[in-house]
Amino acid sequence: MSEPSTTARIKGLRIIAVDDEPDILETIVDVLDGATVDCAKSYQEAIELLVPDESKGPAGEKYDVAVLDIMGVDGMSLLAETVNQRIPTVMLTAHAMNPQTLKASILNGALSYLPKEELSNLDEHISDVLDAVEKGQSTWHRLFTRMGRFFERAYGPAWVSDDPEFWKYYYPPMM
């Protein structure tokens, strides 16, 4: 069960979730109870939601948050679109869980990068991202403070050694 502040934070948000796995989308909708979640199962469906056809009426409402799978839906290309629209974006992955894709997500403007194992805590992660943005704080510092041990276990203890100059701006143990 989420903390009341997290539940209150999520309530009323408009979120776009993109994943090619229907069960993942169902879980996202369940976890983000209280938010309006528009789901897309492909890159094309997501683009249609993000960039509505003007001939069919006025442009759609802006989303408060995007949750994008990386593999299967061309999440990195979708990230470019959400960043262009200034939509805070959380990358969600199982198969692209590696330091290179994490770094690419950061460089391309994502504000968080989560393993699918963290789906049950997605509401807390989104709340944390939005809180950090509002306070002008690093979303990455918060993520790595919360989940640094996960990344160390997943990637190995020296995972940031490939580019310490880059990681010192994002990964708290290097700051």
Secondary structure, DSSP 8 states (H G I E B T S, - for coil): ---HHHHHHHTT-EEEEE-S-HHHHHHHHHHTTTSEEEEESSHHHHHHHHS--GGGSS-----SEEEEESTTTTHHHHHHHHHHTT--EEEEESTT-SHHHHHHHHHTT-SEEEEGGGGGGHHHHHHHHHHHHHHT--HHHHHHHHHHHHHHHHH-TTTTTT-HHHHTTT-GGG-
